Amino acid sequence: MGNQRKAYTPEYKDEAVRLAISTGRPVATVARELGIVEQTLGNWVKAYKVQHEADAGALSETERSMATHVG
């Protein structure tokens, strides 16, 4: 019989990523504590960072307005 993949809720993933990022502990340590495969948590953290780097790079309308008036 094949292995079934374990399904995690988005909330669970978010909390696991938050623990890994905010505590500064290695992904492997957090994954072991939560009973998650290290690579799985690593993938979630990587996806989170990619998403939030894109969010952080976008300027708000106010920031764009201020940037055009500087100088």
C-alpha positions as CSV (number, residue, x, y, z in Angstrom):
1,M,0.0,0.0,0.0
2,G,1.1,3.5,-0.7
3,N,1.7,6.2,1.8
4,Q,-1.0,8.8,2.2
5,R,0.1,12.4,2.5
6,K,-0.9,14.2,5.7
7,A,-3.1,17.2,5.1
8,Y,-2.4,20.4,7.2
9,T,-4.7,23.3,7.5
10,P,-3.5,26.7,6.3
11,E,-3.7,27.9,9.9
12,Y,-1.4,25.1,11.1
13,K,1.1,25.9,8.4
14,D,1.1,29.6,9.3
15,E,1.6,28.8,13.0
16,A,4.5,26.4,12.2
17,V,6.2,28.9,9.9
18,R,5.7,31.6,12.6
19,L,7.4,29.4,15.1
20,A,10.3,28.7,12.8
21,I,10.8,32.3,11.9
22,S,10.1,34.2,15.1
23,T,12.0,32.0,17.5
24,G,15.2,31.9,15.4
25,R,15.4,28.2,16.0
26,P,16.5,25.9,13.1
27,V,13.7,24.6,10.9
28,A,14.9,21.0,11.8
29,T,14.3,21.6,15.5
30,V,10.9,23.2,15.1
31,A,9.9,20.4,12.6
32,R,11.0,17.7,15.0
33,E,9.1,19.3,17.9
34,L,5.9,19.5,15.8
35,G,6.3,16.1,14.3
36,I,6.6,17.5,10.7
37,V,9.1,16.3,8.1
38,E,11.9,18.9,8.1
39,Q,11.7,19.3,4.3
40,T,8.0,20.0,4.5
41,L,8.4,22.8,7.1
42,G,11.4,24.1,5.1
43,N,9.2,24.3,2.0
44,W,6.5,26.2,3.9
45,V,9.1,28.7,5.3
46,K,10.6,29.2,1.8
47,A,7.2,29.9,0.3
48,Y,6.4,32.3,3.1
49,K,9.6,34.3,2.6
50,V,9.1,34.4,-1.2
51,Q,5.5,35.7,-0.7
52,H,6.5,38.3,1.9
53,E,9.5,39.5,0.0
54,A,7.2,40.3,-2.9
55,D,4.7,42.0,-0.6
56,A,7.5,44.0,1.0
57,G,8.9,45.2,-2.3
58,A,5.6,46.7,-3.4
59,L,5.1,50.4,-2.5
60,S,1.8,51.6,-1.2
61,E,0.1,54.5,-3.0
62,T,1.2,56.8,-0.2
63,E,4.8,55.6,-0.5
64,R,4.8,56.1,-4.3
65,S,3.4,59.6,-3.8
66,M,6.1,60.5,-1.3
67,A,8.8,59.1,-3.5
68,T,7.8,61.3,-6.4
69,H,7.9,64.4,-4.2
70,V,11.3,63.8,-2.7
71,G,14.2,65.7,-4.0
